[in-house]
């Protein structure tokens, strides 16, 4: 793609990077075949190629974002399926991230939309605030049908009961038997509140396989939720705390890996080096990013010990976009589940997003609902006894549209190697 930035514009490192990304696009349109929003909406401007044109026009002109550009950029899920498809290697992830930061700096959204985004940024990255909000949400559920779309979506996705708080405070959990690895675990923010059993299962699974697990003092939200809203400084503030916490552990007894069991978080943590490019923390951020691993990457390295007594259930594996496209972790989860004794099946169009995408199902509920319905249809036709995924957002989204238990991959692997039966399967034969 030909670009026409001025020398003055290219003196800005971020603009220069965007220019380099834009120039790699050859207009081939392969991305339109795998873009979920284009599949649903059929609008060229709701495809990666269309959004690239909008971003190029906005940045070259050096103008504030306008309503049209914001509309179509906001509709992007950042699922990154286009990056898996693109034959030219267009770095769409960083281009759309740059566009979102520019939008946040130059465009004033309608009042209701600003308040919604402010509320999400205030609540979701902070477990105690989020837990309190979920308790209040229970009071509003009877009136959900009378509320506007975004508020109704929030209540619809809120659990009927808020799980008891897990043991997620800073500590070191020793390995069982000989120590093979020492890792830090990102316990997350929303996940700690909505399903603390995932972290508990992860810790049991790792320690059972000879891993010492550190819950580092000072660690918190990874920054993904605010990052994808274009709130770059808020995202960096969250990430900065994690980098400091994990750097202390690396400098102390050392860390072989930083384990992430929510793939949306993992994609961002692995990109900390880019998030802090040209910042004082860049070197430390890159060290942290290099150690970040999805749980299934670590378990593949360790090797799954002889499975325990879990039955060979038919498991429909949902590949979270952030795992298969963002991190390019595709075969490990399925191989581990099969090794554990489960029958693993995959839906058609497994590359397409379920519509969760961080806060997308709260900000764009109508499109997210259509994507969920498509995903649920493809999963249901497999006749699964359970659905497995490696990302809490996907689990919540899919569970809202299907009467099949949805559990985290870690819970099934934990169960198969001697841990308890997942809570979601407790009342199933």
C-alpha positions in Angstrom: 0.0 0.0 0.0 1.4 3.4 -1.0 1.4 6.0 1.8 2.0 9.7 1.8 3.2 10.7 5.3 5.3 13.8 5.6 8.9 13.8 6.9 7.6 15.6 9.9 5.0 13.0 10.6 7.5 10.2 10.2 9.7 11.7 12.8 7.2 10.4 15.3 8.2 6.8 16.1 4.6 5.6 16.4 3.6 7.1 13.1 6.7 5.7 11.5 5.7 2.2 12.7 2.2 2.6 11.5 3.5 3.7 8.1 5.7 0.5 7.9 2.7 -1.7 8.7 0.4 0.1 6.2 3.0 -0.4 3.4 3.0 -4.2 3.9 -0.7 -4.4 3.0 -1.2 -5.4 -0.7 -5.0 -5.1 -0.8 -5.4 -8.9 -1.5 -8.6 -9.2 0.6 -7.7 -12.6 2.0 -8.6 -11.2 5.5 -12.2 -10.6 4.5 -12.8 -14.4 4.3 -11.8 -14.9 8.0 -13.0 -11.6 9.6 -15.9 -12.4 11.9 -17.5 -8.9 11.7 -17.3 -8.9 7.9 -19.0 -12.3 7.9 -21.8 -11.0 10.0 -22.2 -7.4 8.6 -21.0 -7.8 5.0 -19.6 -4.2 5.0 -16.1 -3.7 3.5 -15.4 -1.1 6.2 -16.0 -3.8 8.8 -13.2 -5.9 7.4 -9.5 -5.5 8.2 -8.8 -4.2 4.7 -11.5 -1.6 5.1 -10.4 -0.5 8.5 -6.8 -0.2 7.2 -8.0 2.3 4.6 -9.8 4.3 7.3 -6.8 4.3 9.6 -4.5 5.3 6.8 -6.7 8.2 5.8 -7.0 9.4 9.4 -3.3 9.2 10.2 -2.1 10.6 6.9 -4.4 13.6 7.2 -3.2 14.1 10.8 -6.8 14.8 11.8 -8.9 13.8 14.8 -10.9 10.6 14.5 -14.4 11.1 13.0 -17.6 9.3 13.8 -17.4 7.0 10.8 -13.9 5.8 11.5 -14.7 5.3 15.2 -17.8 3.3 14.4 -15.9 0.7 12.3 -12.8 0.6 14.4 -15.0 0.0 17.5 -16.6 -2.9 15.7 -13.2 -4.7 15.4 -12.9 -7.5 17.9 -9.1 -7.6 17.7 -9.5 -11.4 17.3 -6.4 -11.2 15.0 -7.8 -13.9 12.7 -6.7 -11.6 9.8 -3.1 -11.9 10.9 -3.2 -15.7 10.7 -4.7 -15.4 7.2 -2.6 -12.6 5.8 0.1 -13.8 3.3 1.9 -10.5 3.6 2.4 -10.5 7.4 0.5 -7.2 8.0 0.9 -6.4 11.7 -2.8 -5.5 12.1 -2.7 -5.9 15.9 -0.3 -3.0 16.5 -1.9 -0.9 13.8 -5.4 -1.1 15.2 -4.0 -0.5 18.7 -2.4 2.7 17.5 -5.6 3.7 15.9 -7.5 3.2 19.2 -5.1 5.3 21.1 -5.5 8.1 18.5 -9.3 7.8 18.8 -9.1 8.0 22.6 -7.0 11.1 22.4 -8.9 13.0 19.6 -12.5 11.9 19.7 -15.2 12.7 22.2 -17.7 9.9 22.4 -21.4 10.4 23.2 -22.0 10.8 27.0 -23.6 7.4 27.5 -20.8 5.6 25.7 -18.1 7.5 27.7 -19.8 6.5 31.0 -20.0 2.9 29.9 -16.3 2.7 29.1 -15.4 4.6 32.3 -17.5 2.1 34.3 -15.8 -0.9 32.7 -12.3 0.5 33.2 -13.2 1.4 36.9 -14.6 -2.0 37.8 -13.2 -4.9 35.8 -9.5 -4.5 36.5 -10.1 -4.3 40.2 -11.4 -7.6 41.8 -13.0 -6.1 44.9 -14.9 -3.4 43.0 -16.0 -6.0 40.5 -17.1 -8.4 43.1 -19.2 -5.7 44.8 -20.7 -4.7 41.5 -21.7 -8.2 40.7 -23.5 -8.5 44.0 -25.4 -5.3 43.2 -26.2 -6.6 39.7 -28.2 -9.4 41.2 -30.7 -6.8 42.4 -31.1 -5.5 38.9 -31.6 -8.7 37.1 -35.4 -8.7 37.3 -35.4 -5.3 35.4 -32.8 -6.2 32.8 -35.4 -6.4 30.0 -36.2 -2.7 30.4 -32.6 -1.5 30.3 -30.7 -0.1 27.3 -28.6 -2.7 25.3 -25.2 -2.3 27.0 -26.6 -2.3 30.5 -28.8 -5.2 29.7 -25.8 -7.1 28.3 -23.9 -6.5 31.5 -26.7 -7.9 33.6 -27.2 -10.8 31.3 -23.6 -11.9 31.6 -23.4 -11.4 35.4 -23.6 -14.7 37.3 -26.7 -15.6 39.3 -24.4 -16.3 42.3 -21.0 -14.7 42.9 -18.5 -17.5 43.8 -16.7 -17.4 47.1 -13.4 -15.6 47.1 -10.5 -17.8 46.3 -7.1 -17.9 48.1 -5.4 -15.6 45.7 -3.1 -13.6 48.1 0.7 -13.4 47.6 2.4 -16.6 48.6 4.6 -19.4 47.4 3.0 -22.9 46.8 5.7 -25.6 46.9 6.1 -28.3 44.3 5.1 -31.8 45.1 8.2 -34.0 45.1 11.3 -32.8 43.3 11.1 -29.2 42.0 11.3 -29.1 38.3 10.4 -25.5 37.7 9.6 -22.3 39.5 7.0 -20.1 37.9 4.9 -17.0 38.7 1.1 -17.3 38.1 -0.9 -14.3 36.8 -4.1 -14.7 38.8 -5.9 -12.0 36.7 -8.7 -9.7 37.8 -12.1 -10.6 36.4 -11.3 -14.3 36.5 -10.4 -14.2 40.2 -14.0 -13.0 40.8 -16.0 -14.9 38.2 -14.3 -18.3 38.5 -11.6 -18.7 41.2 -11.7 -22.4 40.6 -9.6 -21.9 37.4 -6.6 -20.6 39.4 -7.0 -23.3 42.0 -7.0 -26.0 39.4 -4.0 -24.4 37.7 -2.0 -24.4 40.9 -2.9 -28.0 41.7 -2.0 -29.1 38.2 1.4 -27.3 38.2 2.5 -28.3 41.8 1.4 -32.0 41.0 3.9 -31.9 38.2 6.8 -30.6 40.2 6.3 -26.8 39.8 6.7 -24.3 42.5 4.1 -21.6 42.0 4.6 -17.9 43.1 1.8 -15.5 43.5 3.9 -12.4 43.4 3.3 -9.4 45.8 2.1 -6.4 43.9 0.8 -8.2 40.8 -2.6 -7.3 39.4 -4.5 -6.7 36.2 -2.4 -7.3 33.0 -3.8 -4.1 31.4 -5.6 -5.8 28.5 -9.0 -4.4 29.3 -8.0 -0.8 29.2 -5.4 -1.4 26.4 -8.1 -2.5 24.0 -10.1 0.6 24.8 -7.2 2.8 23.7 -6.4 3.8 27.3 -2.7 3.4 26.8 -1.5 5.0 30.0 -4.0 3.1 32.2 -2.8 -0.1 30.6 0.8 0.8 31.2 0.1 1.6 34.8 -1.3 -1.9 35.3 1.5 -3.6 33.4 4.1 -1.6 35.2 3.0 -3.1 38.5 3.3 -6.6 37.1 6.7 -6.0 35.6 8.0 -4.7 38.9 6.5 -7.6 40.8 7.9 -10.3 38.5 11.2 -8.5 38.1 11.7 -8.8 41.9 11.1 -12.5 41.7 13.4 -12.9 38.7 16.2 -11.1 40.5 15.5 -13.1 43.7 15.0 -16.9 43.4 14.4 -16.6 39.7 11.5 -17.6 37.4 11.5 -20.2 34.7 8.2 -18.9 33.3 5.3 -16.6 34.0 2.2 -18.7 33.6 -1.0 -17.2 32.2 -4.2 -19.2 32.1 -6.4 -16.5 30.5 -5.3 -16.3 26.9 -6.5 -12.7 26.4 -4.1 -11.7 29.2 -1.4 -13.8 27.8 -1.4 -12.1 24.4 -0.9 -8.7 26.1 1.8 -9.9 28.6 3.7 -11.4 25.7 3.5 -8.0 24.1 4.8 -5.9 27.0 8.0 -5.2 25.2 6.1 -3.4 22.5 3.8 -1.7 25.0 6.8 -0.2 26.6 8.8 0.5 23.5 11.0 3.6 24.0 9.9 3.8 27.7 12.3 3.4 30.7 10.8 0.0 31.5 11.3 -1.4 28.0 14.2 -3.8 28.9 12.5 -5.2 32.0 9.2 -5.5 30.0 11.0 -7.6 27.3 12.5 -9.9 29.9 9.0 -10.4 31.4 7.4 -10.9 28.0 10.0 -13.6 27.0 9.1 -15.6 30.1 5.3 -15.4 29.6 3.8 -18.7 28.7 0.3 -20.1 28.3 -0.4 -22.8 30.8 -0.6 -25.4 28.0 2.9 -24.4 26.8 4.3 -25.1 30.2 2.4 -28.4 30.6 3.6 -29.5 27.2 7.2 -28.9 28.3 6.6 -30.8 31.5 4.7 -33.7 30.0 1.4 -34.8 31.5 1.7 -37.4 34.1 -0.3 -40.6 33.9 -4.0 -39.6 34.0 -6.1 -40.3 37.1 -9.7 -41.5 37.0 -11.4 -39.0 34.7 -13.8 -40.6 32.2 -13.2 -40.2 28.5 -15.7 -37.5 27.9 -16.4 -36.0 24.5 -14.9 -32.6 24.7 -15.6 -29.8 22.2 -12.5 -27.7 22.2 -13.1 -24.0 21.6 -9.9 -22.2 20.4 -9.9 -18.7 21.9 -8.8 -16.2 19.3 -6.2 -14.7 21.7 -4.6 -18.2 22.0 -4.8 -19.5 18.4 -4.3 -16.1 16.6 -2.7 -13.9 19.2 -0.2 -16.3 20.6 -0.2 -19.0 17.9 -0.7 -21.7 20.5 -2.9 -24.2 18.7 -2.1 -27.8 19.1 -0.8 -28.0 22.7 -4.2 -27.7 24.4 -5.8 -30.4 22.2 -2.8 -32.7 22.5 -2.9 -32.4 26.3 -6.6 -33.1 26.5 -6.2 -36.2 24.3 -3.2 -37.4 26.4 -5.4 -37.0 29.5 -7.9 -39.4 28.0 -10.6 -37.1 26.6 -12.2 -37.4 23.1 -11.5 -34.1 21.6 -13.6 -32.7 18.7 -13.5 -29.3 17.1 -16.2 -27.2 15.5 -16.3 -26.0 11.9 -15.1 -22.4 11.4 -13.1 -22.8 14.6 -11.0 -19.7 13.5 -14.0 -17.4 14.0 -14.5 -15.5 17.2 -17.3 -16.2 19.8 -17.9 -12.5 20.3 -16.4 -12.1 23.8 -13.2 -10.3 22.9 -12.5 -8.7 26.3 -15.3 -6.1 26.8 -16.6 -6.4 23.2 -19.7 -8.3 24.3 -20.6 -5.5 26.7 -19.8 -2.6 24.3 -21.1 -4.2 21.1 -23.7 -6.6 22.4 -25.8 -7.0 19.2 -22.8 -8.1 17.0 -21.4 -10.2 19.9 -24.7 -11.9 20.2 -24.8 -12.9 16.6 -21.2 -14.2 16.8 -22.1 -16.2 20.0 -25.1 -17.8 18.3 -23.0 -18.9 15.3 -20.3 -20.3 17.6 -22.8 -22.1 19.8 -24.5 -23.7 16.8 -21.2 -25.1 15.6 -20.3 -26.5 19.0 -23.8 -28.0 19.7 -23.8 -29.9 16.4 -20.8 -31.9 17.7 -22.9 -33.4 20.6 -20.3 -32.6 23.3 -20.6 -33.6 26.9 -18.4 -30.7 27.9 -16.9 -27.6 26.1 -13.3 -26.6 27.0 -11.6 -23.3 26.4 -8.5 -21.5 27.7 -10.0 -18.0 28.2 -12.6 -17.0 30.8 -14.3 -14.4 28.5 -15.0 -17.1 25.9 -16.3 -19.4 28.6 -18.7 -16.8 29.9 -19.9 -15.9 26.4 -20.5 -19.4 25.2 -22.1 -20.5 28.4 -24.7 -17.8 28.1 -26.0 -19.5 24.9 -25.8 -23.2 25.5 -26.9 -25.8 28.0 -23.6 -27.7 28.0 -21.0 -27.3 30.7 -18.2 -25.0 29.8 -14.9 -25.5 31.7 -11.3 -24.3 31.5 -8.8 -26.7 30.0 -6.8 -26.5 33.3 -9.8 -27.9 35.2 -10.0 -31.0 32.9 -6.3 -31.6 33.0 -6.3 -31.2 36.8 -9.2 -33.6 37.1 -7.6 -36.2 34.8 -4.4 -36.2 36.8 -5.9 -36.6 40.3 -7.7 -33.3 41.1 -11.4 -32.8 41.9 -14.2 -32.9 39.3 -14.8 -29.5 37.8 -17.6 -27.6 39.6 -19.5 -27.2 36.3 -19.7 -31.0 36.0 -20.6 -31.7 39.6 -24.3 -32.4 38.8 -23.5 -34.4 35.6 -23.2 -38.1 35.5 
